[in-house]
Amino acid sequence: MSTILMKNKNIFFREELNGQALVYSKFLSEEFLNETSSLIYKSINGKNSYDDIVEIVKNEYKDVDVNEIEKDVYDCLYMFKNLRLINWEGKLDEKMEATTQGYQFKAAGEREYKNISLFIKEKYKQQGDKVISFIPYDDMRYYNDFQVRTRNFNFSELHFISERNDDITSLISVLNFKPNDSTVSLGLIIADKECMDDLESNYKSVEQILKDNGKRKIKINIVEDRMKKPLLDFIEKIGFEKEAVLEKEYNGVDIHSFRKFL
């Protein structure tokens, strides 16, 4: 039986010109939807499944490739779920959620934010000699899926993951990905030590993306009480060197600054 999609309660929806729409909730504030996403949202009526909505969109856009429509509907529904506009139980679509075998690197999108949030929180609890962990903030509300999505969407923090069989094995994030700035910082580095090879491959892929976008320097700023050996061994392995110590910089504790030139 196909999974039925449900709208959450207390969502205000208003159609605008040219098929666009505005949605509002206390959680989200307001969000503008383009013509296609507005059509998809209107098609969620407590009866339609993913396949039903694909058919509705196909009938509206007859000249668009079917595979592209399926992917766009799938991604849009995940966006609505991340924005707390809709919900469902179980798998959205068996074909689209088929397990990926072997190693895979990807930049995070609508489908990954929830899993990234859960991964960060899990590894925060497991910090120790068996985990390579750079997680700057203790307040896990900073890492809930909505906050992760917001920062990723605004380019203030981009998240990159490696996966095996759809399970995250490593996570790296990049801060301040600004077009006119040649320096960026890493905001997260997380993996079990047994997944160090995946983490290193993840980092190399991220580094290539940064080079391709004109970045020339990467920094990592680590508070002294988080200077754990697995993390320090890893950043040394990938070529970072200590640049400076900022004395009493964070709540009276030193910050150690590492850098790598690309």
C-alpha positions in Angstrom: 0.0 0.0 0.0 1.4 3.4 -0.9 2.3 5.9 1.8 -0.3 8.6 2.2 0.9 12.2 2.7 -0.7 14.4 5.4 -0.6 18.1 5.8 0.3 19.3 9.3 -2.2 21.4 11.3 -2.3 25.1 11.7 -0.7 25.9 8.3 -1.9 28.9 6.4 -1.9 28.6 2.6 -2.7 31.4 0.2 -2.5 31.3 -3.6 -0.8 34.2 -5.3 -0.4 35.3 -8.9 0.8 32.9 -11.7 0.2 29.8 -9.6 2.6 30.8 -6.8 1.6 30.6 -3.2 2.5 31.6 0.3 2.5 29.2 3.3 2.8 30.3 6.9 3.1 28.6 10.3 4.3 29.6 13.7 7.3 27.3 13.3 8.3 28.4 9.8 7.1 32.0 9.6 6.4 32.4 5.9 7.7 30.7 2.8 6.9 31.4 -0.9 6.2 28.5 -3.2 6.7 28.5 -7.0 4.1 27.2 -9.4 5.2 23.6 -9.3 5.7 23.3 -5.5 2.4 25.1 -5.0 0.7 22.5 -7.2 2.4 19.7 -5.2 1.3 21.2 -1.9 -2.3 21.6 -3.0 -2.3 17.9 -4.1 -1.6 16.7 -0.5 -5.2 16.0 0.7 -4.8 13.1 3.1 -5.7 10.6 0.3 -2.9 11.1 -2.3 0.3 9.1 -2.3 3.7 10.1 -3.8 2.7 8.2 -7.0 -0.7 10.0 -7.2 1.0 13.4 -6.9 3.6 12.4 -9.6 0.6 11.7 -11.9 -1.0 15.1 -11.1 2.3 16.9 -12.0 2.8 14.8 -15.1 -0.6 15.8 -16.4 0.2 19.5 -15.8 3.7 19.4 -17.4 3.3 16.9 -20.3 6.5 18.0 -22.0 8.8 17.4 -19.0 10.7 14.1 -18.7 9.0 11.7 -16.4 12.2 10.8 -14.4 12.8 14.5 -13.8 9.2 15.0 -12.5 9.6 12.0 -10.2 12.8 13.4 -8.7 11.4 16.9 -8.4 8.3 15.7 -6.6 10.3 13.5 -4.3 12.7 16.3 -3.4 9.9 18.8 -3.0 8.0 16.5 -0.6 11.1 16.2 1.5 11.5 20.0 1.6 7.9 20.3 2.9 8.6 17.7 5.5 11.8 19.5 6.6 9.8 22.7 6.8 7.3 20.9 9.1 4.5 21.4 6.6 3.6 17.8 5.9 4.4 14.3 7.3 4.2 10.7 6.5 5.1 7.3 8.0 7.3 4.7 6.4 9.1 5.0 3.1 8.0 7.6 0.6 8.8 5.5 -2.4 10.6 2.2 -2.7 12.2 3.0 -6.1 13.5 6.4 -5.0 14.7 5.1 -1.6 16.6 2.1 -3.0 19.7 1.3 -1.0 23.0 2.6 -2.5 25.7 -0.1 -2.3 29.3 0.9 -1.5 30.9 4.2 -0.8 29.1 7.4 -1.9 30.0 11.1 -1.4 27.4 13.8 -1.6 26.6 17.4 -0.7 23.6 17.4 1.7 20.1 18.2 0.3 16.5 17.9 1.4 16.7 14.1 1.9 19.8 14.2 4.2 19.1 16.9 6.8 17.3 14.7 9.3 19.9 11.9 9.1 22.7 14.5 9.5 21.1 15.9 12.7 20.7 12.4 14.1 24.3 11.5 13.2 25.7 14.6 14.9 23.7 14.0 18.1 24.7 10.3 18.2 28.4 11.0 17.7 28.3 13.8 20.3 27.2 11.2 22.9 29.9 8.8 21.8 32.9 11.2 21.9 36.0 9.3 22.9 39.1 7.5 21.6 37.0 5.6 19.0 35.5 8.7 17.4 37.1 11.5 15.3 35.0 14.4 16.5 35.0 18.1 16.0 31.5 19.3 17.2 31.9 22.9 18.4 28.6 23.4 20.2 27.1 21.5 23.2 23.6 22.7 22.6 22.1 20.1 20.3 19.3 22.5 19.3 21.9 24.1 17.1 22.1 20.8 15.2 18.4 20.0 14.8 17.4 19.2 11.2 15.6 22.6 10.7 18.7 24.6 11.8 21.0 22.4 9.6 18.8 23.0 6.6 18.5 26.7 7.2 22.3 27.2 7.4 22.8 24.9 4.4 20.2 26.8 2.4 21.7 30.2 3.2 25.3 29.0 2.3 26.4 29.8 5.9 27.3 26.1 6.5 27.5 23.5 3.8 27.4 19.8 4.8 29.1 17.0 3.0 28.6 13.3 3.8 29.9 9.9 2.9 27.5 6.9 3.0 27.6 3.2 2.8 24.3 1.4 2.2 22.5 4.7 3.0 24.2 5.0 6.4 26.3 8.1 7.1 29.9 7.1 7.7 31.5 10.6 7.9 30.4 14.3 7.9 32.3 17.5 7.1 30.9 21.0 7.0 32.3 24.2 5.5 31.5 27.6 7.0 31.3 31.0 5.3 31.3 29.8 1.7 31.3 33.4 0.4 32.1 34.1 -3.3 34.6 36.9 -2.6 36.4 35.3 0.3 39.3 32.9 -0.5 39.4 31.5 3.1 36.8 29.1 4.6 36.6 27.3 7.9 35.5 23.8 8.7 32.5 23.6 11.1 32.2 19.8 11.6 34.5 16.8 11.3 32.9 13.6 12.4 33.5 9.8 11.9 34.2 6.7 13.8 37.9 5.9 13.7 37.1 2.7 11.8 35.7 4.9 9.1 38.8 7.1 8.8 39.3 6.2 5.2 35.8 7.4 4.3 36.4 10.6 6.2 39.7 11.2 4.4 38.0 10.6 1.0 35.2 12.9 2.0 37.7 15.6 2.9 39.6 15.2 -0.3 36.3 15.6 -2.3 35.4 18.7 -0.3 38.9 20.2 -0.8 38.6 19.8 -4.5 35.2 21.6 -4.5 36.8 24.4 -2.6 39.7 24.6 -5.0 37.3 24.7 -8.0 35.5 27.6 -6.4 38.7 29.7 -5.8 39.3 29.0 -2.2 42.9 29.2 -1.2 43.0 28.5 2.6 41.1 26.3 5.1 41.0 27.0 8.8 39.9 24.9 11.8 39.5 26.6 15.2 39.4 24.2 18.1 38.8 25.1 21.7 41.5 23.7 23.9 39.4 21.3 25.9 38.2 19.6 22.6 41.8 18.9 21.4 41.3 15.2 21.4 44.0 12.9 19.9 41.9 11.2 17.2 40.9 14.6 15.8 44.5 16.1 16.0 45.9 13.0 14.4 43.4 13.2 11.5 43.9 16.9 10.8 47.6 16.4 10.8 47.2 13.5 8.4 45.3 15.7 5.9 47.9 18.4 6.0 46.8 21.0 8.6 49.4 22.9 10.6 48.9 25.0 13.8 48.8 28.7 12.9 48.1 30.4 16.2 46.8 30.2 19.7 44.1 32.7 20.7 44.5 33.1 24.4 41.3 33.1 26.6 39.3 33.6 23.4 36.2 31.5 24.3 34.8 31.7 27.8 38.3 32.1 29.2 39.7 29.1 27.3 42.3 29.2 24.6 41.4 28.5 20.9 44.0 26.7 18.7 43.8 27.7 15.1 45.0 25.3 12.4 45.3 26.1 8.7 46.0 24.6 5.3 46.8 26.4 2.1 45.3 24.9 -1.1 
